[in-house]
Amino acid sequence: MANACLYSGGKDSTLALHKAVGMGIVVDLLITMLPKRGDSYMFHYPNLQFTKLQAEALGIRQVFAGTSGEKEKELEDLEMALKENGVDALVTGATSSRYQFDRIGRIADKLGIDNIAPLWRIEPLEELREIASKFDAIITSVSAEGLDETFLGKRIDDLMVDRLMEASKKYKINPVFEGGEAESFVLDAPLFMKRIEIASARKEWNGVRGTYIIESAKLLEKNYP
């Protein structure tokens, strides 16, 4: 049996993993879902192949599971992945989306596994400040009013937190992206034994939404004091 984290490589799943470990939970498996379409209701899409570097940096075994990305049907794919990997506890990065939280909860109840959501109902500003102070995370896609091409590839630092909170107030978007407004990728975190450096990347922008596509990246040693 395994304690697993539903892992996308973004800030929420990485922070949830961080907090779960802080709670004394030994997470020994990362499950990364690979949707066949970019508009999945449940799962991240861009740059998922580079989660392999994150798994290596964390020293945690990772499995990939394909999913159609179709609404509701993708839940069946997740359920199958949990069964196939003998999961008896699942850590997720849900923060405020009832859609995600309730559906994963139903699957967990059906399979008799623990559903652990350390970020559930966290204050958005609290989460963003923690990400800015402890993590090296970048924005990899934007698809909401108020988030333009200038956000792509930028680090979520204190300045970016202010920009996101301002956009949230002006355009009524979720500043931690729970509604799919944007996606992120973590390059370094407290649990990482190595850090990720992007060697090359490009931006795609269609005037409304865009993606920061990582083309190549590598692991580097961390410089400890």
N, C-alpha and C positions, 0 to 999 in steps of 0.2 A: 504494500500500500504506500501511497505517496501524499505528502503535503505539497500541493502545486500552486503556482501563481499563474493566472491568466495574463500572459506577458506580451505587450505590443512594442516595448522599447520606448514608449512615451513617458512623460513625467508622472502621470497618474499611477500606472502600473509599477513604475520603479519606486515611487514614494510609498505606495501601498506595501510593496515588498520590504522596503526599509523599515516601515513601522511594524509589520508583522514579525520580522526578525527581532526588533526591539521588544516585542511582547513575549519573546522566548519561543516563538514558533520556528522549527527547523524546516525551512523550505528546501526540498530536494529535487524539485522539478519545475521547469518553466514550460508552459504550453502556449505556443504561438499559433494563432489561427491565420490561415492564408486565404483571404477572400478572393474570388475570381473576378470581382467587380469593385470599382472604387467607391461606390455609394452604399456600402454595407451599413446597416443600421447599428450593428453591434461592434464591429471590429475595425481596427486601423488598416490602412492600405499601403501608404508609401514607405519605402526603405526597409521593408520587413526582413529582407535578406541580411541586413547588417545587424539584426538582433543576435546573430551568431557571435559577433564580436562582444556584445554585451554579456551573453551567457558565459563566454570564455573569461571575460573580466570578472564576472561574479563567481565563477567556479561552480556553477549549477548546471546540471544536465538539462538539455532542451529538446523538446520534440515539436515538430510542425504538424499541423492538421489542416487539410484543405477544407474549404467551405464554399458553397455556391455564392454566399453573400446576399442571398435573397431573404427578404423579410420573413421571419418566423422559421423558415426552413433551415437557416443557419444555426438555429438553436438545436436542431436535431444533430447537426454536425458537431456542435460543442458537446452535447450529451454523449455522443459516440466516443469522442476523444477522451472524455473523463472516464468512461467505462473501460476503454482499451488500455488506459494507463493506470488503472487501479487507484484512482484518486479518492482519498477519504477526507480531505480538507482542501478548500479552494480559496485562495486569496485573490481578490479583484480590486480594481482601482475605481469603482463606482463612487461618485461624489454626490450627485443629486438627481440623476436620471432614474425615475421610477421604471421607465421602460427596461433599462438594463438590469437594475437591481431586482425588480420583481421576477423577471424571466429567469435570471440566474438562480434566484431563490427557489423558484418552482422546480428547476432541474435538480438543485441540491436536495430539496425535500424528497423528490422522487427517488433519487439515488441513495439517500440516507447519508449524505456527506455534509460536513460543516461548511457554511458559507461565511467567509471572513472578509469584511469590507472596512478596513481601518480608516478610510477617508470619508465614509458615509456621513453626509450633512456637515462636512467641514466648511468653515467660512472661506469663500474664494480668496479673499485677501490673505488670510492666514496660510493657505496652501501656496499661493504664489510667492509670498515672502520666504517661506521655507525652501521652495525650489530655488529662488534667487540666491539664497545665502549658502545652501549646502550642495547644490547640484550644478552641473554644466549641461544645460538643456537648451535646445534650439527649436524654433518653430519651423515645421517642415511642410505645412499646407495651410491655406486660408480660404475660406469659402463663405464669408459673411460680410454684410455691409459694415464698413468701418475698419476692416482689415484688408489692407492693400499689399501690393508687391513689396513694399519696403519692410514688411514684417518677415518675409521669407529668409530663412537662414540666420536670423538674429537670435542672440542669446536671451534667455529669460532672466535678465538682471533687474536691478531695482528700477532703472529707467523704463524697461519694457513693462514691468508690473504697473507703473504709473500709466503708461500708454494703454494697456489693456483695461485697466479700471476706468479710464476716461472714455474709451470706446464702449465699454459696458453701459455706462451711464447715458451716453449720447444715443446709442443705437439699440439699447436693451438686449444685448447679447450676453451669453454666459462667459465670463472672463476666464474660466478654466476649461472652456471648450466642450462642456458636457453635451451640448446640443449639436456637436459636429462642426462648430464654427472654425476650428483649426485643429492641427495635430502637431505633435512634438516628437523629438528624439533626444535621448539622454547620452551625452558623451562621457560624462564622469559623474560619480556618485560616491557617497561614503563607503558603500559596500564593494565598489569596484576595486579589484587588486591592480588593474591597469586602466589607463584612460584611452579613449578613442580619439584619433586625429583624422579629420577628413582630408584626403589628398586631392580630390576633385569633386565638383558638384556643379549643377546647373539649375537655373530657374525656368519654370514654364508658367506663363501668365497669359490668360485669355481676355483680360480686361475686367473680369468679375471674380475669378478665383485662380489660384495658382498653387504650384508645388515646388518645393526645394528638393531636387532629386540628387541623392548622394550617388556618385559614380564609383568612387573608390575610397577606402578608409583602412586604417591599420591601428593596431594596439601598440601603445608605447608605455614604457615604465613610468610610474608616478614618482615624482620627486618629493620624497618625504623629508621633513625637517630633521 
